[in-house]
Amino acid sequence: MKMTSAVRAAVLAAFVVANVVVTIQAQVKERPLPRLVKKDGRFALFVDDAPYLMLGAQVHNSSSWPASLPKVWPAMEYLHVNTVEMPVYWEQFEPRPGQYDYTLIDTLLAEARQHNVHLVLLWFGTWKNGSQHYMPEWMKLDLDRYPHMVDRNGEAVDSPSPHAMAALDADKSAFAAFMRHLKEADPQRTVLMVQVENEAGAWGSVRDYSPAAQKLFEAPVPPEILGAMQVKTASSSPNWQQAFGPDADEYFHAWAVAKYIGQVAAAGKAVYPLPMYANAALRDPLHAGPAGQPGAPGSYESGGPTDNVLAIWKAAAPALDVLAPDIYQDDDASYLKVLELYHRDDNPLFVPETGGAGKDRFFFSALGLQTIGFSPFGLDYTHKAANRSLNQADPSRPQEEFLTPWAMNYWLVGPMQREIARLNFEGKLKAVAEEPGKATETLPFTSWDAIVSFGAARNRRGAGNPKPAGRALVAQLEDGQFLVAGYFCRVDFRPAGTEQQRKSLHIVEGTQQNPSVLIDGKWRHRQFLRVEEGTYENGVFKLSRLWNGDETDWGLDFGEDPIVLRVSLATY
Ligand code: DGJ
């Protein structure tokens, strides 16, 4: 999976042009605020007032800042990311109550600008992976004021109580101070979004059983939660147990955590209204089990925005714009199910963390669901063992080996990232990744179907790649003109007839070499008018080579090089 040096150079040049973040240190002009926009049922993140696709990576994030930044940037450059996710730690930010240390934030801003990338900053506040390990020491030592959760047996759990009002107040103040500083220090909008907490929720107990929590558990469920979950009970103001039965503990904890984080987000937005999101440690999306069974509450982190409580989170934390899945699912079906579950009419799809061997191709599946961004985790050189085990690469192999499969996505899409974001927002783009056992996928457009096949050879139909690595995107530019890009696949087109003809079912697919259909008794065959290979530069498609003959006679084949085609079609 190596690009030739000429191709790399061309991609790099086009990428740099497409990825300019203007860096003017003195007298910086204030740029428009990044914002989420919804139109015709589709979302986009607007940056500089136009749709933007985050080609992201999250650094290995747990410690040693900022000393490890030199090990981050070479990896980011290799990947061609346009956005880097980096944490800000509460313990470092507020070493003593009310004393804020902005040095890490300023370093991140300065270095990101030097490297022409945007940032998503992650607020490691009350929660990081279900615990309070990044709370400042002065809080960790004051357990009465900043208590842990308590389990069913009265034992303290390694997770903060969402009912600790002093902790909430402290987090709100610190987060607001962080956002205030960002507002002053970042008129150029290097930071696009902020993640509020990290994988909030609890391991070790489904909810808090402290007296404060118990009192609320026995009180009526807030009406907005009853509405969001469409609860109908005999009582008009049921308590949690009456409203939700066996799910009551988990739903109660989700509400408590969401309400807390919603208030932290609102406090930050009040000073600087950047888009904000919360990320989820997931439950099994396909095999959620009842109590006592695999997949039951307790077998996953409880209280975070897992797929079953998204409506609770939306109602309890309206200041959050996005609820986002951290996808480390091993099996392909689960991975794809998660993408579907978080792509909702009230929630843009955003993948803030992901990992796993062979999962890089699902960037294309996310694109097919109009993702606003995608960000594999731990792709830097700071923590080799952890990164490699996450990506299941062989530790004896060179670093690039685990970066390359992810990097290939961005090498391909990077130069045309703004076009892709716009086409997706306009509903003109479809994308797909190979699934085992599915050798062909059909992407329907107005009057053409794009047929993507995997594992095809010269005159042989696709039978699937030996390892499912195929991926493709197709976008309609004009009537009969498409942008096509991908890896390890063949793309061809077949006339689709009009909507009326499709309805009347007078369409029969032919089997000839050129895809054909019999529409209302008349054969229509696809012909390529013009197949142009090229790249986008400053929004303009630049031709580098015309394809014809062997390159088009069997369909359009994509291998391991990043190839973008503009394809004009007609019938005969
Ligand atoms: C998910 C967390 O959100 C990340 O911060 C990191 O801990 C990863 N898991 C990988 O360990």
Residues whose N, C-alpha, C, O or C-beta is under 5 A from the ligand:
A	BS01	DGJ	E199
